Amino acid sequence: MAISHSQAAKQAATNAVVDLVDAGSGAGYITICDGTDVLATLTCNDPAFGAADANGTATLDVDPAISATASGNGTADNFKVYDSDDTLIFSGTVGTSGADMTVDNTSINSGQTVSLTSFTYDSAEA
C-alpha cells in the first residue's frame, strides 16, 4: 500500500520546500541547462512561489514576468532551482511535454530571450 498524506500535510510539505527558495539573502533563481551546461539563468520574484493550494501545489509568481537572455547554446533538458545564496533547492526535467517543466522550445541559442510563463511545484510528485 502506498503512503498517502492529508491535505494539510501536502500543503505543509510543498510550502516548506518552496519557502526555501526565498531563504537566501535575496531572490532565488532558476537555471535552464543542457546536461551540466547552463543555458539561461532566470531570477525569480521574491517571494518566488505563492502558498500551496488545497491540492498541495504552489505556483511560481510570474508577475512581473520572469525572463533572461540566454548565455549558452544547447537543448534544454533540465532545470535547477536555487536560493540567492546558491543552495540547490530542487531540480527536474525540461521538455515540450511530459517533463517537470514544460517549455515551448527546448532549442536555446545565446542571446535569445528565455521566459517562464508558468510553473508549479507539488511535493507529492517529488
C-alpha positions as CSV (number, residue, x, y, z in Angstrom):
1,M,0.0,0.0,0.0
2,A,1.3,3.5,-0.9
3,I,1.7,6.2,1.7
4,S,-0.9,8.9,1.4
5,H,-1.0,12.3,3.0
6,S,-3.7,14.5,4.3
7,Q,-4.5,17.8,2.5
8,A,-2.8,19.7,5.3
9,A,0.3,17.6,5.1
10,K,0.6,18.0,1.3
11,Q,0.2,21.8,1.7
12,A,2.8,22.0,4.5
13,A,5.3,19.9,2.6
14,T,5.0,22.0,-0.5
15,N,5.2,25.2,1.4
16,A,8.3,24.1,3.3
17,V,10.1,23.3,0.0
18,V,9.1,26.5,-2.0
19,D,9.8,28.7,1.0
20,L,13.5,27.6,0.9
21,V,13.8,29.3,-2.5
22,D,13.3,32.6,-0.6
23,A,15.6,31.6,2.3
24,G,18.7,33.3,0.9
25,S,19.6,37.0,1.2
26,G,17.7,37.9,-1.9
27,A,15.6,36.4,-4.7
28,G,16.1,32.8,-5.7
29,Y,16.9,31.8,-9.3
30,I,16.4,29.0,-11.8
31,T,18.9,27.7,-14.3
32,I,17.8,26.0,-17.5
33,C,20.5,23.6,-18.6
34,D,21.7,21.2,-21.3
35,G,23.3,18.5,-19.1
36,T,25.6,20.4,-16.9
37,D,25.9,23.4,-19.2
38,V,23.8,26.4,-18.0
39,L,21.9,27.9,-21.0
40,A,20.0,30.6,-19.1
41,T,19.6,31.9,-15.5
42,L,16.3,33.4,-14.5
43,T,15.9,35.5,-11.4
44,C,12.6,34.7,-9.5
45,N,10.3,37.2,-8.0
46,D,10.6,37.5,-4.2
47,P,8.7,35.6,-2.9
48,A,9.1,33.1,-5.7
49,F,6.0,31.0,-5.1
50,G,2.6,31.5,-3.7
51,A,1.2,29.4,-0.9
52,A,0.2,25.8,-1.8
53,D,-3.4,25.4,-2.8
54,A,-5.8,22.7,-1.5
55,N,-4.1,20.1,-3.6
56,G,-0.6,20.9,-2.3
57,T,0.5,22.7,-5.5
58,A,2.4,26.0,-5.4
59,T,2.5,28.3,-8.4
60,L,5.6,30.3,-9.4
61,D,4.9,34.1,-9.3
62,V,5.4,35.3,-12.9
63,D,4.0,38.8,-12.4
64,P,6.2,40.6,-13.3
65,A,7.3,38.2,-16.0
66,I,10.5,36.2,-15.4
67,S,12.9,36.2,-18.4
68,A,16.6,36.4,-19.2
69,T,18.9,36.5,-22.1
70,A,20.4,33.0,-22.8
71,S,24.1,32.7,-22.2
72,G,24.7,29.4,-24.0
73,N,23.6,27.2,-26.9
74,G,22.0,23.8,-26.5
75,T,19.0,21.7,-25.9
76,A,17.3,22.3,-22.5
77,D,16.8,19.1,-20.7
78,N,16.9,20.0,-17.0
79,F,16.4,22.9,-14.6
80,K,17.7,23.7,-11.1
81,V,16.1,26.0,-8.5
82,Y,18.4,27.8,-6.1
83,D,18.1,30.3,-3.3
84,S,20.1,33.5,-3.7
85,D,22.9,32.0,-1.7
86,D,23.5,29.4,-4.4
87,T,21.9,26.5,-2.4
88,L,20.2,24.0,-4.6
89,I,16.6,23.5,-3.5
90,F,15.1,21.2,-6.2
91,S,15.7,20.2,-9.8
92,G,13.8,18.4,-12.6
93,T,13.5,17.7,-16.3
94,V,12.7,20.2,-19.1
95,G,10.8,19.4,-22.2
96,T,8.0,20.4,-24.6
97,S,5.7,17.8,-22.9
98,G,5.8,15.2,-20.2
99,A,8.5,16.9,-18.2
100,D,8.6,18.6,-14.8
101,M,8.9,22.0,-16.5
102,T,7.2,22.5,-19.9
103,V,8.7,25.0,-22.4
104,D,7.6,25.9,-25.9
105,N,11.0,25.2,-27.4
106,T,14.0,23.3,-25.9
107,S,16.4,24.6,-28.5
108,I,18.1,27.6,-26.9
109,N,20.7,29.9,-28.5
110,S,22.9,32.5,-26.9
111,G,21.3,35.9,-27.0
112,Q,17.8,34.5,-27.2
113,T,15.2,35.6,-24.6
114,V,14.1,32.8,-22.4
115,S,10.8,33.3,-20.5
116,L,8.9,31.4,-17.9
117,T,5.1,32.0,-18.2
118,S,4.0,29.4,-15.7
119,F,5.4,26.7,-13.4
120,T,4.1,24.7,-10.5
121,Y,5.7,22.7,-7.8
122,D,3.9,19.8,-6.0
123,S,5.8,18.0,-3.2
124,A,3.6,14.9,-3.7
125,E,5.2,14.4,-7.1
126,A,8.7,14.6,-5.7
